[in-house]
Amino acid sequence: MGRAFPLLRTQTPASDAERSAILSDPGFGRYFTDHMASAAWTPADGWHDRRIAALEPYSLHPSAAVLHYAQEIFEGLKAYRHADGSVWLFRPEQNARRFQRSARRLALPELPEEDFLTSVEDLIRADEAWVPATQGEQSLYIRPFMFASEAFLGVRPAERVIYSVIASPAGPYFPSGVSGVTLWVSSTYTRAAPGGTGEAKCGGNYAASLAAQIEAREHGCDQVMYLDAAGGAGNLEESGTMNLCLVTADGELVTPGLGTILEGVTRDTVLALAGDLGLTPVERSLSLSEVRAGAENGDITEVFAAGTAAVVTPVVGFKGDGYHFTIGDGTPGKKTLEIRNHVLDIHYGRTEDTYGWMRRVI
């Protein structure tokens, strides 16, 4: 176990009435719990100043490296309330290890896995009252992050770094829920290229995605679908916030291979569960032309997106410059809903966790 993050309780917590009102309709990322976890790193002292304290703003020098060179990473995971009142995390070890991989890519110090898990769990224990009761898809979204705080304008890895964890009660990421989403296939923007930061969960990747997301919404779509660096004739990679998966008529569950996309925890979960649900998991390239042809001739029967925030979200159509095609009959597919429900049942303790993925916190 990592070293504890000592708790310094806030003197101004939200009242029971305020918290109850928020939890009745939390949305996503709009409200935050009373506390935050934090620690600092320097070459001389390593990781130090671990603590759980009141949620409060940072004070940064205008030359702080993160503001100029975007040396920053983050993670996203959820805490789930089970029917007996206990609180659980889903595969948090995977998030801890991905956080380390992202740190290596952004030349940040690696946080030990034990410290990552301890900080998350100690924050949840401090703010347990903020974990929503079992209803719908509500959860407590956890956001660990790390950034370069050194005041220095030279272009080199920072020698002072801040690590923090904040938490936010959350409802479904997409209000439309299981009705499905339509993705805009961008021929203007690409997300990553070999050797880039596509595999890292860093803020710059998401900042670069915002223009593409605006483009998608201007065309009446819910999210963007990126192609690889080859552009319009290339392969599908991932959506702005989710990995892509599809189901074929011959029982394969296919998802783009790793290399330039995020190694999603939900993506890995879906691949592991595929066999249990009568599907053969396959990781390989998927060209846009293959997906268009497969949707037309029935070789591709279902498409869905997978991510911590979005869970398993049906994709019912694609749009691009001069084309628009529907998946199946334009409604969420049977296998998609089966996978989605099975993942949620594991999250909320409604089915046996045969893989040992859940980690009890309270």
Secondary structure as GFF3:
##gff-version 3
##sequence-region A 1 362
A	DSSP	alpha_helix	16	24	.	.	.	ID=ss1
A	DSSP	beta_strand	35	42	.	.	.	ID=ss2
A	DSSP	beta_strand	46	54	.	.	.	ID=ss3
A	DSSP	alpha_helix	65	69	.	.	.	ID=ss4
A	DSSP	beta_strand	72	74	.	.	.	ID=ss5
A	DSSP	beta_strand	77	81	.	.	.	ID=ss6
A	DSSP	beta_strand	87	90	.	.	.	ID=ss7
A	DSSP	alpha_helix	92	105	.	.	.	ID=ss8
A	DSSP	alpha_helix	113	126	.	.	.	ID=ss9
A	DSSP	three_ten_helix	128	130	.	.	.	ID=ss10
A	DSSP	beta_strand	139	148	.	.	.	ID=ss11
A	DSSP	beta_strand	161	170	.	.	.	ID=ss12
A	DSSP	three_ten_helix	177	179	.	.	.	ID=ss13
A	DSSP	beta_strand	181	185	.	.	.	ID=ss14
A	DSSP	alpha_helix	203	218	.	.	.	ID=ss15
A	DSSP	beta_strand	223	227	.	.	.	ID=ss16
A	DSSP	three_ten_helix	231	233	.	.	.	ID=ss17
A	DSSP	beta_strand	236	239	.	.	.	ID=ss18
A	DSSP	beta_strand	243	248	.	.	.	ID=ss19
A	DSSP	beta_strand	252	255	.	.	.	ID=ss20
A	DSSP	alpha_helix	265	273	.	.	.	ID=ss21
A	DSSP	three_ten_helix	274	277	.	.	.	ID=ss22
A	DSSP	beta_strand	280	283	.	.	.	ID=ss23
A	DSSP	alpha_helix	288	297	.	.	.	ID=ss24
A	DSSP	beta_strand	300	307	.	.	.	ID=ss25
A	DSSP	beta_strand	311	320	.	.	.	ID=ss26
A	DSSP	beta_strand	323	326	.	.	.	ID=ss27
A	DSSP	alpha_helix	334	347	.	.	.	ID=ss28
A	DSSP	beta_strand	358	360	.	.	.	ID=ss29
###
